[in-house]
């Protein structure tokens, strides 16, 4: 008897991982992917899957860091997306950063070569939500898909605003004013543009007074703290940037402020300005960037832009297995759940895949243990007693946590996720 086919809508991080997870479990998948054209007006229109729009960094790889621990747990769970990210990595110190094109192309290739995954290049409609379906359409969800969800949860979407950093050409940098290093002598993976106090104060005044793009709705000021526009951070005070994205610590010489640039591709011909997500008008971006020492004549190949991200009140709308309470067999994954971050989306994709598999096999799939980063994040998204805010991996999600014992918590988490995965995937 043929296995029941699962529909996965959206080939971003969550959708691609969900499809690959189901494929590995022997379940045939129809993966529907075509972004609405209007959603790509300000973003690179990549034909590939799991394209990292906002940043090419997936954050720390160290297990004593919450993001690194999540990756280690995803590795235990045989995450296909993480494997491809490691193959496409670029130099970024202790962080995992990727060549966006190499990475997303490899994900599409991996998905396309799976014999039990059928890729349908079409705009998904409500008619495609039939049988067992995983909706993972993220920030580029079509109006029809959002209307389908809204009608069933009978509640408006929440929103938050994401912003993207500019990318410049390496050979247009004046390296006589910059130095190459990672903080704390941990490699030479970043281009650093130091500023004096006088240069910084002129820069700060310019950025807080620059013209911004404004939204004309009530969500315009709802920013996610981990991706806040640099000009909004600057508005908190003159020292906000110096203690944040422009902190001058970890270098051999003392500087008042430092702007860092990280490789955007494997060849290192393009770099993004770390932490400089922005909603400034493009002419203003060019003017502000030219005030950074070494970037006076920098050529910008992609300007910073913003987009709005919808998400649902997951504890109210979803069961513990990511299934809609109001529509049996329909699961939600990725950013629509309120998760924030690439690897966080991957986690929801794996879990949605397992949950859909459990639905087919009439097996109960339990949440990962609350001693794990995966289990703690999923519990926040699905079992909070009040409406959630966008959330990424952090140790504050743990029930018990002592920052002096990070290694203990990490080792325990990996042991427990290993046991959960072996029980769930077999």
Secondary structure, DSSP 4 states (H G I P E B T S, - for coil): -PPPPEEEE--SHHHHHHHHHHHHTT--EEEE----GGGGTTS----SSS---S-SEEEE--TTSHHHHHHHHHHHTT-HHHHHHHHTEE--TTEEEE-HHHHHHHHHHHHHH-TTEEEE-S---GGG--SSEEE--GGG--HHHHHHHHHHHTSPPEEEEEEEEEEEEGGGS-GGG-EE--GGG--S-EEEEEE-HHHHHHHHHHHHHS-B---SSTTTT-B-GGG--HHHHHTT-TTTTTTTTT---SSSS--SEEEEEEESSTT--EEEEEEEEE-B-HHHHHHHHTTSTT-TTPPEEE---EEEEEE--HHHHB-TTSBBTTSTTEEE-GGGGTB-SHHHHHHHHHHHHHHHHHHHHT-PPPPPPTTSHHHHHHHHHHH-SS----B---GGGSSS--GGGHHHHHHHHHHHHHHHHHHH--
